[in-house]
Structures are given as structure tokens and as C-alpha cells.
Amino acid sequence: MDRQTRSFNRQRLIQVQAFERFSLNAIAATLGISRMQLCKKFHAELGTTPIRYLTSLRLEKAKTLLTETNLTLDQISECCGYQNGFYLSRVFKNNCLVNPMQYRKAHRL
């Protein structure tokens, strides 16, 4: 398997599991490498860590659900792989600089 294919596989495994319970150890085991190797290779090839990449995928989905649905924050958190609405709200505010409800209000279609 060439380097580009391995890089795609690492990225794809995270995409597939992004909205479920997530384990870097499980992904690393699937790829036959250690967690540390996964993190180093992922960062070298994509310029970000697996967790930051995962967070960006989850937040993009949360943004879509905030603007296109009437789901509650707890329902959105379940769809995005977070434990609860409170935790999603904290992650959202730290990354987007506004809370989810402010985002919904400003970007509602």
C-alpha cells in the first residue's frame, strides 16, 4: 500500500467513526500501528492532530444541524458523537467563539 493510500485510510477511518464512540487506540490497532504513530503520521500528512480533525468534523455537522433543523442541543450532541449538549456547547464555544444558540440565531436559513 503506498503512502497516499495509507494516509487516506487513516483519514477515512476517523470520518467513518466521527459521530460514534471514538477511540484512537482502536483506529491505530485497525491500521496495525501504535496510537503515537497514528498521531505523528496524521499530523505530518494533514497538518493537524486526529482529535482536532475529529472535532472539526463534529462541529461542521453540529453547525449544519443547528441551522437546518429544530433539534435540541442534546439531540444534536447525540448526532455528532458528543456525550451531552453541555459538553457540545463548551467545545462549540471554544472553537467557534459563540455558543450554539447564538450560532443558530445568526445563521438560520
Secondary structure, DSSP 8 states (H G I E B T S, - for coil): --HHHHHHHHHHHHHHHTTS---HHHHHHHHTS-HHHHHHHHHHHHSS-HHHHHHHHHHHHHHHHHHH----HHHHHHHHT-S-HHHHHHHHHHHHSS-HHHHHHHH--
